[in-house]
């Protein structure tokens, strides 16, 4: 069995958080605040049968900016069609993961309606996300996210962190 010695100066630096991010800590994101949507990537996965069907997946990322600090919060999403609409507008169920400055994560669940295409902004107008939990400052979080999607997305967060 090998043994390693960690220099005490490194241990002190880690304990004091010397290597932490210079942005706001995740605890600053508890309470009510807004994030503004920006760049978005979308990939479609067409599951059998061919064409729009239950189980087809939309996956990707989207950057959100905090207008208070210009910090970027990134959301990773993966949504599946859970109901196919006759008019081409389908119901999707997703499990977004929000990554905040410093690395803490917020886990949510959503249900929304839109077309199944790669356009960054579909026809969805409102998205409501239930907050399921998280890591770090969000370990005991509860709350909701109310989003106005479309061409200029604004997501309003109401989070209680204990």
ROSE-66551 format. One record per atom (N, C-alpha, C): x, y, z; residue in one letter; residue number from 1; atom name. Coordinates in steps of 0.02 Angstrom, whole numbers, plus 50000, padded with zeros to 5 digits. Example, Ala and Ser with C-alpha at 12.3 -4.5 7.8 and 13.67 -1.06 7.14 Angstrom:
2
50660; 49716; 50390; A; 1; N
50615; 49775; 50390; A; 1; CA
50660; 49835; 50390; A; 1; C
50642; 49888; 50354; S; 2; N
50684; 49947; 50357; S; 2; CA
50645; 50002; 50394; S; 2; C
# end
This chain:
162
50042; 49941; 50000; X; 1; N
50000; 50000; 50000; X; 1; CA
50044; 50062; 50000; X; 1; C
50028; 50108; 49955; X; 2; N
50068; 50169; 49950; X; 2; CA
50038; 50223; 49994; X; 2; C
50082; 50266; 50018; X; 3; N
50060; 50322; 50060; X; 3; CA
50086; 50386; 50027; X; 3; C
50044; 50438; 50026; X; 4; N
50063; 50501; 49996; X; 4; CA
50058; 50556; 50049; X; 4; C
50103; 50604; 50044; X; 5; N
50102; 50661; 50089; X; 5; CA
50080; 50722; 50050; X; 5; C
50029; 50756; 50076; X; 6; N
50004; 50816; 50045; X; 6; CA
50034; 50876; 50081; X; 6; C
50067; 50922; 50045; X; 7; N
50097; 50980; 50078; X; 7; CA
50045; 51018; 50119; X; 7; C
50064; 51041; 50178; X; 8; N
50017; 51075; 50222; X; 8; CA
49992; 51140; 50191; X; 8; C
50034; 51174; 50151; X; 9; N
50011; 51236; 50119; X; 9; CA
49953; 51222; 50070; X; 9; C
49955; 51165; 50037; X; 10; N
49900; 51146; 49992; X; 10; CA
49837; 51132; 50032; X; 10; C
49844; 51097; 50088; X; 11; N
49786; 51082; 50131; X; 11; CA
49753; 51146; 50156; X; 11; C
49794; 51194; 50178; X; 12; N
49768; 51258; 50202; X; 12; CA
49732; 51295; 50145; X; 12; C
49762; 51296; 50086; X; 13; N
49731; 51329; 50029; X; 13; CA
49664; 51298; 50012; X; 13; C
49661; 51232; 50013; X; 14; N
49597; 51199; 49998; X; 14; CA
49545; 51214; 50052; X; 14; C
49565; 51214; 50115; X; 15; N
49519; 51227; 50170; X; 15; CA
49492; 51298; 50167; X; 15; C
49533; 51345; 50147; X; 16; N
49512; 51415; 50144; X; 16; CA
49477; 51431; 50078; X; 16; C
49476; 51385; 50032; X; 17; N
49441; 51398; 49969; X; 17; CA
49480; 51442; 49922; X; 17; C
49545; 51442; 49927; X; 18; N
49587; 51484; 49884; X; 18; CA
49575; 51470; 49810; X; 18; C
49558; 51408; 49793; X; 19; N
49550; 51390; 49723; X; 19; CA
49478; 51394; 49700; X; 19; C
49435; 51428; 49738; X; 20; N
49365; 51432; 49719; X; 20; CA
49354; 51485; 49665; X; 20; C
49295; 51483; 49635; X; 21; N
49277; 51528; 49582; X; 21; CA
49268; 51599; 49608; X; 21; C
49286; 51651; 49570; X; 22; N
49278; 51719; 49592; X; 22; CA
49206; 51745; 49585; X; 22; C
49160; 51705; 49560; X; 23; N
49091; 51725; 49550; X; 23; CA
49051; 51716; 49615; X; 23; C
48988; 51736; 49613; X; 24; N
48944; 51726; 49671; X; 24; CA
48941; 51653; 49689; X; 24; C
48937; 51638; 49753; X; 25; N
48927; 51570; 49774; X; 25; CA
48854; 51550; 49762; X; 25; C
48842; 51485; 49759; X; 26; N
48774; 51460; 49745; X; 26; CA
48723; 51485; 49796; X; 26; C
48746; 51497; 49859; X; 27; N
48699; 51521; 49910; X; 27; CA
48667; 51587; 49890; X; 27; C
48700; 51626; 49848; X; 28; N
48672; 51689; 49824; X; 28; CA
48613; 51677; 49778; X; 28; C
48604; 51615; 49756; X; 29; N
48549; 51598; 49712; X; 29; CA
48490; 51568; 49749; X; 29; C
48489; 51573; 49815; X; 30; N
48431; 51553; 49853; X; 30; CA
48386; 51614; 49859; X; 30; C
48321; 51605; 49852; X; 31; N
48275; 51661; 49853; X; 31; CA
48245; 51671; 49784; X; 31; C
48224; 51732; 49770; X; 32; N
48193; 51748; 49706; X; 32; CA
48242; 51785; 49661; X; 32; C
48249; 51762; 49599; X; 33; N
48294; 51795; 49551; X; 33; CA
48274; 51773; 49481; X; 33; C
48300; 51808; 49431; X; 34; N
48287; 51792; 49361; X; 34; CA
48352; 51777; 49325; X; 34; C
48348; 51732; 49276; X; 35; N
48404; 51719; 49230; X; 35; CA
48378; 51730; 49159; X; 35; C
48421; 51756; 49116; X; 36; N
48404; 51772; 49046; X; 36; CA
48436; 51720; 49000; X; 36; C
48395; 51688; 48958; X; 37; N
48418; 51636; 48913; X; 37; CA
48461; 51663; 48856; X; 37; C
48509; 51623; 48834; X; 38; N
48554; 51641; 48780; X; 38; CA
48565; 51583; 48732; X; 38; C
48628; 51569; 48718; X; 39; N
48647; 51517; 48670; X; 39; CA
48618; 51449; 48690; X; 39; C
48594; 51412; 48639; X; 40; N
48563; 51347; 48652; X; 40; CA
48582; 51299; 48596; X; 40; C
48596; 51237; 48615; X; 41; N
48608; 51184; 48566; X; 41; CA
48555; 51130; 48577; X; 41; C
48532; 51100; 48522; X; 42; N
48481; 51048; 48526; X; 42; CA
48500; 50991; 48479; X; 42; C
48493; 50930; 48503; X; 43; N
48502; 50870; 48462; X; 43; CA
48439; 50828; 48469; X; 43; C
48415; 50801; 48413; X; 44; N
48356; 50757; 48413; X; 44; CA
48378; 50685; 48406; X; 44; C
48345; 50641; 48443; X; 45; N
48356; 50569; 48437; X; 45; CA
48289; 50538; 48420; X; 45; C
48283; 50512; 48358; X; 46; N
48221; 50483; 48334; X; 46; CA
48220; 50409; 48352; X; 46; C
48183; 50392; 48404; X; 47; N
48176; 50322; 48425; X; 47; CA
48123; 50289; 48382; X; 47; C
48127; 50223; 48373; X; 48; N
48076; 50187; 48334; X; 48; CA
48007; 50195; 48367; X; 48; C
47954; 50199; 48327; X; 49; N
47953; 50196; 48255; X; 49; CA
47976; 50263; 48225; X; 49; C
47994; 50262; 48161; X; 50; N
48020; 50321; 48127; X; 50; CA
47968; 50377; 48128; X; 50; C
47994; 50438; 48136; X; 51; N
47949; 50496; 48140; X; 51; CA
47933; 50513; 48212; X; 51; C
47895; 50566; 48222; X; 52; N
47878; 50587; 48290; X; 52; CA
47838; 50533; 48325; X; 52; C
47864; 50511; 48383; X; 53; N
47830; 50459; 48420; X; 53; CA
47850; 50463; 48494; X; 53; C
47811; 50433; 48536; X; 54; N
47826; 50431; 48608; X; 54; CA
47895; 50401; 48617; X; 54; C
47936; 50434; 48658; X; 55; N
48004; 50411; 48670; X; 55; CA
48058; 50449; 48632; X; 55; C
48039; 50486; 48579; X; 56; N
48088; 50528; 48544; X; 56; CA
48118; 50578; 48594; X; 56; C
48181; 50595; 48584; X; 57; N
48218; 50635; 48633; X; 57; CA
48243; 50700; 48603; X; 57; C
48238; 50754; 48643; X; 58; N
48272; 50818; 48629; X; 58; CA
48322; 50826; 48685; X; 58; C
48385; 50836; 48668; X; 59; N
48437; 50844; 48719; X; 59; CA
48482; 50903; 48699; X; 59; C
48512; 50935; 48748; X; 60; N
48556; 50990; 48733; X; 60; CA
48574; 51031; 48794; X; 60; C
48598; 51092; 48780; X; 61; N
48619; 51138; 48833; X; 61; CA
48593; 51207; 48817; X; 61; C
48589; 51248; 48868; X; 62; N
48572; 51319; 48859; X; 62; CA
48608; 51359; 48912; X; 62; C
48636; 51416; 48891; X; 63; N
48668; 51462; 48937; X; 63; CA
48618; 51514; 48960; X; 63; C
48619; 51529; 49024; X; 64; N
48578; 51582; 49053; X; 64; CA
48625; 51631; 49087; X; 64; C
48609; 51695; 49083; X; 65; N
48650; 51747; 49114; X; 65; CA
48613; 51777; 49172; X; 65; C
48649; 51787; 49227; X; 66; N
48622; 51821; 49285; X; 66; CA
48633; 51896; 49273; X; 66; C
48579; 51935; 49265; X; 67; N
48587; 52007; 49250; X; 67; CA
48619; 52046; 49307; X; 67; C
48621; 52017; 49367; X; 68; N
48652; 52051; 49425; X; 68; CA
48728; 52049; 49420; X; 68; C
48756; 51995; 49391; X; 69; N
48828; 51985; 49393; X; 69; CA
48859; 51967; 49327; X; 69; C
48818; 51951; 49277; X; 70; N
48839; 51925; 49212; X; 70; CA
48869; 51855; 49217; X; 70; C
48861; 51822; 49275; X; 71; N
48882; 51753; 49281; X; 71; CA
48840; 51710; 49235; X; 71; C
48869; 51656; 49210; X; 72; N
48832; 51610; 49167; X; 72; CA
48813; 51547; 49205; X; 72; C
48750; 51530; 49200; X; 73; N
48723; 51468; 49229; X; 73; CA
48705; 51425; 49169; X; 73; C
48727; 51363; 49169; X; 74; N
48714; 51319; 49112; X; 74; CA
48663; 51266; 49131; X; 74; C
48614; 51254; 49086; X; 75; N
48566; 51201; 49098; X; 75; CA
48577; 51146; 49046; X; 75; C
48578; 51085; 49069; X; 76; N
48583; 51026; 49026; X; 76; CA
48514; 50993; 49027; X; 76; C
48486; 50980; 48969; X; 77; N
48419; 50952; 48968; X; 77; CA
48415; 50890; 48924; X; 77; C
48368; 50848; 48942; X; 78; N
48351; 50788; 48904; X; 78; CA
48277; 50778; 48914; X; 78; C
48238; 50786; 48860; X; 79; N
48166; 50781; 48864; X; 79; CA
48141; 50729; 48815; X; 79; C
48089; 50693; 48835; X; 80; N
48059; 50642; 48792; X; 80; CA
47987; 50661; 48776; X; 80; C
47966; 50642; 48714; X; 81; N
47895; 50650; 48697; X; 81; CA
47856; 50600; 48738; X; 81; C
47806; 50625; 48775; X; 82; N
47763; 50580; 48814; X; 82; CA
47692; 50577; 48785; X; 82; C
47676; 50624; 48740; X; 83; N
47612; 50623; 48705; X; 83; CA
47622; 50656; 48637; X; 83; C
47601; 50622; 48584; X; 84; N
47607; 50648; 48516; X; 84; CA
47544; 50688; 48500; X; 84; C
47553; 50750; 48477; X; 85; N
47496; 50793; 48459; X; 85; CA
47480; 50786; 48385; X; 85; C
47416; 50788; 48369; X; 86; N
47394; 50782; 48299; X; 86; CA
47415; 50843; 48258; X; 86; C
47424; 50899; 48290; X; 87; N
47443; 50961; 48255; X; 87; CA
47518; 50972; 48251; X; 87; C
47558; 50921; 48270; X; 88; N
47631; 50928; 48268; X; 88; CA
47660; 50958; 48331; X; 88; C
47617; 50977; 48378; X; 89; N
47640; 51003; 48443; X; 89; CA
47634; 50947; 48493; X; 89; C
47690; 50926; 48521; X; 90; N
47692; 50868; 48565; X; 90; CA
47704; 50889; 48637; X; 90; C
47689; 50843; 48683; X; 91; N
47702; 50854; 48754; X; 91; CA
47768; 50819; 48771; X; 91; C
47813; 50857; 48801; X; 92; N
47879; 50833; 48821; X; 92; CA
47885; 50833; 48897; X; 92; C
47922; 50785; 48924; X; 93; N
47937; 50780; 48995; X; 93; CA
48012; 50779; 49001; X; 93; C
48039; 50825; 49041; X; 94; N
48112; 50830; 49046; X; 94; CA
48138; 50831; 49117; X; 94; C
48204; 50821; 49122; X; 95; N
48240; 50822; 49186; X; 95; CA
48301; 50867; 49180; X; 95; C
48291; 50933; 49178; X; 96; N
48349; 50978; 49172; X; 96; CA
48394; 50976; 49233; X; 96; C
48459; 50987; 49221; X; 97; N
48508; 50995; 49274; X; 97; CA
48540; 51064; 49264; X; 97; C
48532; 51107; 49313; X; 98; N
48560; 51175; 49311; X; 98; CA
48627; 51175; 49347; X; 98; C
48680; 51200; 49315; X; 99; N
48746; 51203; 49346; X; 99; CA
48763; 51277; 49358; X; 99; C
48771; 51294; 49422; X; 100; N
48783; 51363; 49443; X; 100; CA
48858; 51376; 49451; X; 100; C
48878; 51441; 49452; X; 101; N
48948; 51457; 49464; X; 101; CA
48972; 51423; 49528; X; 101; C
49029; 51393; 49525; X; 102; N
49055; 51356; 49583; X; 102; CA
49040; 51282; 49579; X; 102; C
48995; 51262; 49533; X; 103; N
48982; 51191; 49521; X; 103; CA
48921; 51160; 49554; X; 103; C
48887; 51196; 49600; X; 104; N
48828; 51166; 49630; X; 104; CA
48774; 51155; 49577; X; 104; C
48737; 51100; 49586; X; 105; N
48686; 51081; 49537; X; 105; CA
48616; 51083; 49566; X; 105; C
48569; 51101; 49523; X; 106; N
48498; 51103; 49541; X; 106; CA
48462; 51055; 49495; X; 106; C
48425; 51007; 49523; X; 107; N
48390; 50957; 49484; X; 107; CA
48316; 50974; 49482; X; 107; C
48287; 50974; 49421; X; 108; N
48218; 50993; 49412; X; 108; CA
48182; 50944; 49366; X; 108; C
48117; 50951; 49362; X; 109; N
48076; 50912; 49315; X; 109; CA
48027; 50960; 49282; X; 109; C
48014; 50950; 49217; X; 110; N
47967; 50995; 49183; X; 110; CA
47922; 50956; 49135; X; 110; C
47870; 50989; 49113; X; 111; N
47822; 50963; 49065; X; 111; CA
47804; 51022; 49021; X; 111; C
47812; 51015; 48954; X; 112; N
47797; 51071; 48910; X; 112; CA
47774; 51046; 48842; X; 112; C
47749; 51092; 48801; X; 113; N
47723; 51076; 48735; X; 113; CA
47762; 51114; 48682; X; 113; C
47781; 51080; 48628; X; 114; N
47817; 51112; 48574; X; 114; CA
47821; 51065; 48514; X; 114; C
47848; 51092; 48459; X; 115; N
47860; 51050; 48400; X; 115; CA
47926; 51012; 48411; X; 115; C
47933; 50956; 48377; X; 116; N
47994; 50915; 48384; X; 116; CA
48043; 50933; 48329; X; 116; C
48081; 50985; 48340; X; 117; N
48131; 51006; 48291; X; 117; CA
48190; 51036; 48328; X; 117; C
48242; 51055; 48291; X; 118; N
48303; 51080; 48322; X; 118; CA
48304; 51156; 48329; X; 118; C
48250; 51189; 48312; X; 119; N
48250; 51262; 48323; X; 119; CA
48262; 51275; 48397; X; 119; C
48307; 51322; 48412; X; 120; N
48320; 51336; 48483; X; 120; CA
48258; 51358; 48520; X; 120; C
48215; 51394; 48488; X; 121; N
48154; 51418; 48520; X; 121; CA
48096; 51390; 48481; X; 121; C
48057; 51350; 48512; X; 122; N
47998; 51322; 48480; X; 122; CA
47938; 51364; 48496; X; 122; C
47881; 51333; 48496; X; 123; N
47820; 51370; 48509; X; 123; CA
47802; 51372; 48583; X; 123; C
47841; 51337; 48625; X; 124; N
47824; 51337; 48696; X; 124; CA
47825; 51409; 48721; X; 124; C
47777; 51425; 48762; X; 125; N
47773; 51492; 48789; X; 125; CA
47790; 51494; 48863; X; 125; C
47764; 51445; 48900; X; 126; N
47776; 51442; 48972; X; 126; CA
47805; 51373; 48989; X; 126; C
47853; 51374; 49033; X; 127; N
47880; 51312; 49060; X; 127; CA
47882; 51320; 49136; X; 127; C
47855; 51271; 49171; X; 128; N
47859; 51271; 49244; X; 128; CA
47900; 51210; 49263; X; 128; C
47950; 51221; 49304; X; 129; N
47993; 51167; 49327; X; 129; CA
47985; 51159; 49402; X; 129; C
47976; 51097; 49423; X; 130; N
47975; 51081; 49494; X; 130; CA
48047; 51066; 49516; X; 130; C
48068; 51096; 49570; X; 131; N
48135; 51086; 49596; X; 131; CA
48135; 51023; 49638; X; 131; C
48178; 50975; 49621; X; 132; N
48181; 50910; 49654; X; 132; CA
48235; 50905; 49707; X; 132; C
48287; 50945; 49702; X; 133; N
48343; 50942; 49748; X; 133; CA
48406; 50968; 49715; X; 133; C
48463; 50953; 49746; X; 134; N
48525; 50977; 49717; X; 134; CA
48585; 50957; 49757; X; 134; C
48641; 50990; 49743; X; 135; N
48704; 50977; 49778; X; 135; CA
48729; 51042; 49809; X; 135; C
48774; 51037; 49857; X; 136; N
48804; 51096; 49888; X; 136; CA
48751; 51140; 49921; X; 136; C
48749; 51204; 49903; X; 137; N
48701; 51250; 49932; X; 137; CA
48629; 51230; 49917; X; 137; C
48618; 51188; 49867; X; 138; N
48551; 51167; 49848; X; 138; CA
48533; 51098; 49877; X; 138; C
48571; 51072; 49924; X; 139; N
48559; 51004; 49949; X; 139; CA
48490; 50996; 49980; X; 139; C
48462; 51047; 50010; X; 140; N
48395; 51042; 50040; X; 140; CA
48346; 51091; 50008; X; 140; C
48359; 51110; 49946; X; 141; N
48319; 51160; 49912; X; 141; CA
48248; 51135; 49896; X; 141; C
48202; 51181; 49894; X; 142; N
48136; 51169; 49867; X; 142; CA
48114; 51232; 49832; X; 142; C
48067; 51225; 49785; X; 143; N
48043; 51284; 49749; X; 143; CA
48021; 51269; 49679; X; 143; C
48015; 51322; 49639; X; 144; N
47993; 51316; 49571; X; 144; CA
48032; 51363; 49526; X; 144; C
48029; 51348; 49461; X; 145; N
48056; 51392; 49410; X; 145; CA
48000; 51403; 49360; X; 145; C
47985; 51466; 49347; X; 146; N
47931; 51485; 49301; X; 146; CA
47965; 51519; 49241; X; 146; C
47962; 51488; 49183; X; 147; N
47997; 51515; 49125; X; 147; CA
47951; 51539; 49070; X; 147; C
47967; 51597; 49044; X; 148; N
47937; 51621; 48981; X; 148; CA
47988; 51602; 48928; X; 148; C
47971; 51553; 48888; X; 149; N
48018; 51528; 48837; X; 149; CA
48011; 51572; 48775; X; 149; C
48021; 51543; 48716; X; 150; N
48015; 51581; 48655; X; 150; CA
48080; 51615; 48636; X; 150; C
48075; 51672; 48602; X; 151; N
48135; 51705; 48574; X; 151; CA
48179; 51740; 48625; X; 151; C
48150; 51763; 48680; X; 152; N
48189; 51798; 48731; X; 152; CA
48172; 51767; 48799; X; 152; C
48199; 51708; 48814; X; 153; N
48180; 51672; 48875; X; 153; CA
48201; 51708; 48939; X; 153; C
48154; 51711; 48985; X; 154; N
48167; 51736; 49053; X; 154; CA
48140; 51683; 49100; X; 154; C
48183; 51659; 49144; X; 155; N
48162; 51608; 49192; X; 155; CA
48165; 51640; 49262; X; 155; C
48109; 51636; 49298; X; 156; N
48104; 51663; 49365; X; 156; CA
48109; 51606; 49416; X; 156; C
48157; 51610; 49461; X; 157; N
48170; 51560; 49511; X; 157; CA
48142; 51583; 49578; X; 157; C
48113; 51537; 49615; X; 158; N
48090; 51549; 49683; X; 158; CA
48114; 51489; 49724; X; 158; C
48173; 51496; 49754; X; 159; N
48205; 51440; 49788; X; 159; CA
48213; 51454; 49863; X; 159; C
48198; 51403; 49903; X; 160; N
48210; 51406; 49975; X; 160; CA
48264; 51355; 49991; X; 160; C
48320; 51379; 50017; X; 161; N
48375; 51335; 50035; X; 161; CA
48382; 51337; 50111; X; 161; C
48381; 51279; 50142; X; 162; N
48388; 51277; 50216; X; 162; CA
48456; 51253; 50236; X; 162; C
# end
